[in-house]
C-alpha cells in the first residue's frame, strides 16, 4: 500500500490548534457500516483516537447508517469489535444515525421556516444535460454542480428532493489543522445541494452537521476524501446557528493503483484473529500517519500510550 501524505503533514509541521474557546475536547469516529474496517479506515480511527487522547478529551463512535442501500448487515458490530480489539475504546455509548432521524427533520424544518429549502425533481441525467448545454462537462465519477434548474419552480417539498438555496456570493473559508487555509465558492463549485433525497432519506451533509452539534463535537479528525464536504457543512452550521468544530483531514491510504482503499477497491479487512495481526495493522496505520515505526515491546495499550505522547509532541498540544 502507498500513502497520499500531504508534504506539510509528512514533515511533522505544527499547525495552529483551535481549542474551541477552551471547551472540553470531544472528538468522534463515524464509520459507514458498508463493510469491516480496512487499513485506511483504521488509520482514520487511530488518528482521531490519538488526537482525543492527546487532548485528554472524549472519543465517541457514531455509526453512519442512513444510506440503507449501502449498509451491510452485521458490519456495524464487526467495526465495533475491530475497534475494541485494537484498543480504541470509546467513552460514550455508540449511536446510530438511523435512530436519530427526528433530529434531522427538526433541523430541516428550521431551514424550511426561513425559506432556504425548495423542492427539486431533477435527475442526474437532467443535471448533466443542463451542464453540457452551458458548456460544462464533468467526469462520470465527479459530483455534479447543480445549476439551479428548480430554484424558482415552487415544487412541493413533500414528494421531491430538497435542496438548500445558496446566496450568489457564498465563499466559505476555514483553516485545516493539517492542510492549512481552504476556500470554496459553493455557488459556482457545488450549487444548491440536497439535504433530503426524493426517497425521504436524509443526506450525509445534513446528518453529520446535526450530529456533531447534538453530540457537542469540538474537533473533527477524518479522511482527506471528505475535505470537499467541509465548506457545505460549515455553511449549514452557519444557517442553523451551530458552532463550527476544528477540522483536521488525514491523508488517505491508497492501493498500488493510487485508489483510495474501500470496499469497491477490494480493501482487505483488518485481521483481529490474534494479537500479532492486530499489532501489524496498528503499526502500519501509525506509520501512515507519520508516526515512528517502532516495535510494540509490550501490550497494545502500552504501545498506544507511547503513540499518544508522540502525537502530542508532533501536534504541539
N, C-alpha and C positions, 0 to 999 in steps of 0.2 A: 504494500500500500504506500501511497505517497501523500504528502500533506500540502495543502494550498495555503501555507503560512504567509500572512502578511509580513513584509520585511520589518515593519515597525514593531510588531508583536514578537517576531522571532529574535529581535535584538534585545528583548527584555527592557524596553523603554518604560518609563514611569509616568503614565498619563495622569492628569488631574482626576481626583476621585470626588464625586459628589456625595456628601453624607446626608442628603435629603433633610436639611435643617436639623441634623442630629437625631432624627427619628431612629428607633432601633431597626437594625438591618433585618429585612425579610426578603428572602430570595425564593426561587422556585425552579423546578424542573417539570416541563409539561410535555410528555411524550404522547404521540398518537398511537393507539393500540392497533397498528396495521401489521404488526409482527414483533418478534423479540428484539431486544437491544443488540445492535452490532457495534463495531469499534467506533464508528462515527458518533452514534447516539451516546455511547458510554463516555466518549471524550467530552461531550457537552454536559452530561450529567456530572462527571467528575469536576469539570471546570466550575460549574455553578455551585456544587457542594463545597469545593475548596474555598471559593470566594466567600460564601456564607460563613464557613468555619473560621476563616481568617479574620473576619469582622466580629466573630463571636455572636453571629446572628442566627436566625431561624431559617431552616431549609424545608420547603414544602414540596409535595408532589401532587400534580394535577393531571388527570387522565383526560386528554382532549379527544373525546369520542363522539363529537357532534356529527361527523360525516359517517353515517351508518353504512353506506355502501362500501367504504374502505375498511371499516372496523372488522378485525378478525376475532372470532370468539376465543376467549381464554388468553388473548395476548396481554391484556391489562394485568392479570395476575402473574403471568410469566415475567413481565417487566419488573413488577414489584419484587418478585423472587430474585431476579438478577441483581437489582439494586442492593438488596439486603445481603446477598452472597458476596457482593463486592465491598461491603462495609459502609455503603452510602445510606445511612439511616435518616429518615425524615423526622421532623419534630412535631407535626400535627397529622391527624388522620388524613389520608389522601381524599381528594374529591374527584368526582366525575362530572364533566360538563353536561352530559345527557340528563343529569339530575338538577340542573341549575337554569333551565330554560325560562323559568319565571323571572329571573333576574335580567336576562337578555331582553325579554319582552318589555319590562318596565323601562329599561334604557331606551329601547326603540320608541316607545310611546312618548318619552321625554323629547326625543328628536322630532317626532311627528307633531307634537304640540307647538313647537317653534318653527314649523313649516320648513324643515330641512329634508324631508323624505318624500319621494314620489315613486309611483309605480312604473315598471318597465317591462315591456313584452318582447324585447329584442333577443334573438338567439345569437349564438356565437357567429354563425354563418352570416347573419344580417349585419352584425358589427363589422366583420371582416370586409364585407362588400361595401359598407359605408366608408370605411377607411381607405379602401382601394380607390373609390371614387374621388377621394381627396388626395390621392397620390401617396398614401401611407401604406407601405407593405411591411408586414410583421411576420417573424418566423412562426412556424407551426406550434412550437412549444413555448412561445412568448406570450405573456399576459397582454391582453388587448386593451389599448387605451379606449375608453368609452367616449364616443363623440357627442353625446348628449341628445340622441335622437328622440327620446321620450320625455325630455325635460318639461316641455310645455303642453303635453297632451292630456294632462289631468286624468290619467288612468286610475282605476280603483287600486287601493292599497291592499285589498283583500285577496285578490287572485293573481297577483303579479309579483315578480321580483321587486324588492325595494332598494332603491339607491339613495345615497346621501348627496344633496345638492351642494357643490363646492362653489366658493367665490371664484371670480375670474382671475383674481390675484391670490394664489394660495401657495406661497413659498413656505416650506417647513424646513427648519434647520435644527440640528442637535449635535452634541459632541459625544461621539462614541469613545469609551474609555480605551479601546484598542486602536480604532481606525481614525480617530480624530474627527474634525468637523465634517458633517454630512448635510447636504442640501438637496431638496427635491421640490420641483414645481408640480404639485398634484394635479392642477388643472390641465396642464399640457402633457404631462408624462403618464398620468393614470386616468384622469377623468372621474366623474361621479362613480363611486364604487358601491357594490352590493353589500347590504347588511343582512338581508334575509332573502333566501332563494325563493323561486316560484313554488317549490315543493314544500315550503314552510320551514326549511332548515335554516338556522342562523349561521352566519359565516364566521370564520376564524377571526376576522378583523374586529367584529363587534364583541364576540365572546371573550377574546383574550383581554381586551380593554376592560370589560366589566369585571372579569375575574380578578385581574391584577388590582383593580380598585377595591373590590369587595374583600379581598384577602390582605389588603394593606401592603402589597409588594412594593418595596423601595428600590430594589436592584434586580434588573433582568440580565441574566447571562445566558446566551443562546447562540445557535449556529449562525454563521455569516450568510447562509441562504435566506434568512429572514430579515436581513438588513433592509431590503427594499420595501418591506411591510411597515417599517417603523414610522415613516412620515404619516402614513394613513392612521396609525394608531395614536400618534401624538395629536393629530387633528381631531380625532374622535374624543380624546381626553379633554381637549380644549372645549369642544362643543358641549360635553356633558359636565364640565366643571370639575374634572378629576385632576389630581396631582400627577405629574409625569415622573416615572421612575428614572433611575440612571440605567444606561444601556452599555453592555459590553458584548460584542459579537465575536465569537470564537472562529478560528479558521476551520474549514471543512476538511474532513478526511476523504480522500478520493482514491479510486482504484487506478490501475495502471493505464487506463484509457482516459484518465482525468475526470471521470464522472464521480459525482457525489455518491458515497455509499448509501444504499437504500434497498428496500425490498425489490424495486424494479431492476436494480443492477446486481441482484442476487448476492447481497452482502451476507457474510457468514455471521450467524448468531454468536453472541458472547457465550462461551462454554463455562458453565458453573458446576461441572461434574466433579471437580476436585480442586483443592487449593492451588495446585501448580498452574492449572489453566487459567484460573482467576487472576493469579499474580502476573501471568504473561499479558493478559488483556489490560490490566490496570497499568502495567509498565508501558505498554505501547500507547495507551491513551495519554498518560502523563508525558511521555516523550513527544507526542504530537503537540501538546500544549506548551512545549518549550522547557519542560522541567527536566531535571537530571535523570539520566538513565542509570540509576544506582540499584544494586541488588536489594531484595527485600530484607534479608538478615533479621527476620523476626516475624511477628504476626502482621496480618493485613492492617489492623488498627494502628499498630506502631508505624508502619510504612506510611499510612495516611496522615498520621500526626506530623511526620517529617515533611510530607508534601504541603501540609497546611503552612508550616513555618517557611518553606521555600516560596510558596505562593505569596505569603505576606511580605517577604523581603523583596520579591520581584515587583510587587504592585504598590509598594510604599504605603501599606495600610497601617 
